[in-house]
């Protein structure tokens, strides 16, 4: 199954994750919230409804990149690699 990465081309953590996924030959699609309103809307829905974001929001973080695999959301790149 293809991984979906939601992040921003302006975010160093997103750029790092994309490079690691390419290095490991992981099949993925990238949705850039900085250049696509549909991607931003999808991300905001995930962020507002998924409990893994509670700690991120409490710390004032954005929580990108996020990874979707088999309809599960993770913020941990190692879960994908």
TIDRENRO-310301 format. One line per field, with one value per atom (N, C-alpha, C, O, CB): atom name; x, y, z. Coordinates in steps of 0.2 Angstrom, whole numbers. Last residue first. Glycine has a CB too. Layout:
! residues N
at: [CA:...]
X: [X:...]
Y: [Y:...]
Z: [Z:...]
***
This chain:
! residues 81
at: [N:CA:C:O:CB:N:CA:C:O:CB:N:CA:C:O:CB:N:CA:C:O:CB:N:CA:C:O:CB:N:CA:C:O:CB:N:CA:C:O:CB:N:CA:C:O:CB:N:CA:C:O:CB:N:CA:C:O:CB:N:CA:C:O:CB:N:CA:C:O:CB:N:CA:C:O:CB:N:CA:C:O:CB:N:CA:C:O:CB:N:CA:C:O:CB:N:CA:C:O:CB:N:CA:C:O:CB:N:CA:C:O:CB:N:CA:C:O:CB:N:CA:C:O:CB:N:CA:C:O:CB:N:CA:C:O:CB:N:CA:C:O:CB:N:CA:C:O:CB:N:CA:C:O:CB:N:CA:C:O:CB:N:CA:C:O:CB:N:CA:C:O:CB:N:CA:C:O:CB:N:CA:C:O:CB:N:CA:C:O:CB:N:CA:C:O:CB:N:CA:C:O:CB:N:CA:C:O:CB:N:CA:C:O:CB:N:CA:C:O:CB:N:CA:C:O:CB:N:CA:C:O:CB:N:CA:C:O:CB:N:CA:C:O:CB:N:CA:C:O:CB:N:CA:C:O:CB:N:CA:C:O:CB:N:CA:C:O:CB:N:CA:C:O:CB:N:CA:C:O:CB:N:CA:C:O:CB:N:CA:C:O:CB:N:CA:C:O:CB:N:CA:C:O:CB:N:CA:C:O:CB:N:CA:C:O:CB:N:CA:C:O:CB:N:CA:C:O:CB:N:CA:C:O:CB:N:CA:C:O:CB:N:CA:C:O:CB:N:CA:C:O:CB:N:CA:C:O:CB:N:CA:C:O:CB:N:CA:C:O:CB:N:CA:C:O:CB:N:CA:C:O:CB:N:CA:C:O:CB:N:CA:C:O:CB:N:CA:C:O:CB:N:CA:C:O:CB:N:CA:C:O:CB:N:CA:C:O:CB:N:CA:C:O:CB:N:CA:C:O:CB:N:CA:C:O:CB:N:CA:C:O:CB:N:CA:C:O:CB:N:CA:C:O:CB:N:CA:C:O:CB:N:CA:C:O:CB:N:CA:C:O:CB:N:CA:C:O:CB:N:CA:C:O:CB]
X: [47:53:53:58:59:35:35:41:40:34:40:34:33:30:28:49:52:46:47:55:42:44:47:46:50:27:34:36:34:34:15:19:26:31:18:2:7:11:11:12:-14:-10:-4:-6:-14:-21:-19:-14:-11:-15:-25:-30:-28:-32:-36:-13:-18:-23:-26:-16:-5:-4:-9:-11:3:1:-5:-3:-1:-11:10:10:4:2:17:15:11:11:11:4:29:25:21:22:29:18:20:27:31:18:14:13:13:10:6:14:10:9:3:13:13:17:12:6:20:10:10:13:15:13:8:15:15:20:20:-5:-4:3:4:-4:-3:-7:-5:-5:-14:4:7:4:7:6:-5:1:4:7:6:-15:-17:-10:-10:-20:-14:-12:-13:-11:-16:-19:-12:-9:-3:-8:-33:-30:-22:-20:-32:-39:-35:-32:-28:-30:-46:-50:-46:-49:-54:-37:-43:-47:-50:-48:-29:-26:-32:-30:-23:-38:-34:-32:-33:-28:-42:-47:-44:-46:-51:-30:-33:-39:-40:-36:-27:-23:-26:-26:-17:-38:-37:-33:-35:-34:-34:-41:-41:-43:-47:-22:-22:-29:-29:-22:-26:-21:-22:-22:-14:-34:-37:-33:-35:-38:-24:-30:-33:-35:-35:-7:-14:-19:-18:-13:5:3:-4:-6:8:6:8:6:6:16:4:-1:0:-4:-2:6:10:4:1:14:8:3:5:7:-4:15:16:11:10:23:15:12:13:12:5:27:23:20:23:27:37:32:27:23:28:53:46:42:43:45:67:63:56:53:66:75:73:68:65:70:77:83:81:84:87:63:66:72:73:68:62:58:61:60:51:72:73:69:71:71:66:73:74:76:79:55:54:61:61:52:61:57:56:57:50:67:71:67:70:72:55:60:65:66:65:49:46:51:51:40:58:56:53:54:52:58:64:63:66:69:45:47:53:53:41:41:45:47:51:40:33:40:44:50:39:24:26:33:37:25:13:18:19:14:25:9:6:11:13:-1:11:14:11:10:22:5:3:7:6:-4:11:11:9:10:17:2:6:5:0:4:4:0:4:10:-5]
Y: [17:14:7:4:18:20:19:16:11:26:22:18:16:11:21:32:25:20:15:25:44:41:34:30:46:47:44:41:36:39:51:56:54:58:61:42:42:48:51:36:35:41:40:38:47:23:24:30:31:18:18:22:24:26:19:13:9:12:9:2:27:20:16:15:18:43:39:32:32:43:54:49:45:43:44:71:66:61:62:68:82:78:73:71:75:91:89:87:90:94:98:91:88:84:89:111:110:102:101:113:115:112:112:112:106:118:124:121:126:129:108:111:117:120:106:104:107:111:115:102:99:105:108:115:104:87:92:99:104:90:81:83:88:93:77:78:82:85:91:77:70:77:81:87:81:58:59:66:67:55:59:60:61:63:55:68:62:64:69:61:80:74:68:63:72:90:91:85:86:96:83:86:88:87:93:80:74:77:74:72:92:88:82:80:85:98:101:96:96:107:89:89:92:89:93:93:86:86:82:82:106:105:97:96:105:105:109:107:105:116:99:95:98:95:95:109:102:98:95:98:119:120:113:112:125:118:115:115:113:107:122:124:121:122:122:118:125:127:133:126:105:109:117:121:108:93:99:104:107:102:76:81:88:87:79:63:69:74:76:72:46:52:57:56:51:32:37:43:44:40:18:21:26:24:15:19:18:22:27:21:19:16:15:10:10:25:18:15:10:18:37:33:26:21:36:42:40:36:31:47:43:38:37:31:42:53:46:41:35:46:64:61:54:50:66:66:64:61:56:70:69:63:61:55:64:81:76:69:64:77:89:88:82:78:94:89:86:84:79:91:96:89:86:80:89:109:105:97:93:108:115:112:108:103:108:119:124:121:125:130:109:109:115:115:111:100:106:106:104:113:86:91:97:99:87:70:77:81:80:77:56:60:67:70:61:40:47:51:50:48:25:29:36:38:29:11:17:22:22:21:-6:0:6:6:0]
Z: [40:38:40:39:39:48:40:37:33:37:60:59:52:50:62:59:60:59:57:66:58:52:53:48:50:67:68:61:59:73:67:66:66:66:72:58:63:62:56:62:55:55:60:66:57:45:51:50:45:54:32:36:43:47:36:27:29:34:38:32:33:30:32:38:32:33:32:29:23:29:42:38:38:44:39:43:46:40:34:48:47:43:46:52:37:58:51:51:55:46:69:68:61:59:71:76:70:68:66:64:93:87:81:82:88:106:101:94:90:104:115:115:109:109:113:112:119:119:123:124:99:100:107:107:99:103:98:99:99:91:111:114:109:112:115:101:108:110:112:113:90:90:96:96:84:92:92:92:94:87:90:97:97:102:101:77:79:85:86:73:73:75:77:80:69:69:74:76:81:70:60:66:71:77:64:49:53:60:65:49:45:48:52:57:42:41:47:50:56:45:30:36:42:47:34:21:23:30:35:18:19:23:25:31:17:13:19:23:29:18:1:6:13:18:3:-4:-3:2:7:-9:-6:-1:1:6:-4:-8:-10:-4:1:-11:-3:-10:-12:-18:-14:10:8:1:0:9:11:13:12:13:21:-1:2:4:0:-4:-1:-1:3:9:2:-9:-5:-6:-12:-6:-9:-12:-7:-1:-14:-10:-7:-11:-17:-1:-7:-12:-8:-4:-16:-3:0:-5:-8:7:-4:-9:-7:-9:-12:5:7:2:3:14:0:1:2:0:7:1:-6:-5:-9:-9:15:11:4:2:10:17:20:16:15:27:10:8:10:7:10:18:10:8:4:6:30:29:22:21:32:27:29:28:26:37:23:18:20:16:17:36:30:25:22:27:43:45:40:39:52:37:37:39:36:41:27:34:33:29:36:15:18:25:29:20:10:7:10:9:-1:22:18:16:19:23:23:26:21:18:26:22:22:26:32:25:13:17:17:11:16:12:10:15:21:10:4:10:8:2:14:-4:-4:2:5:-11:0:0:0:3:6]
***
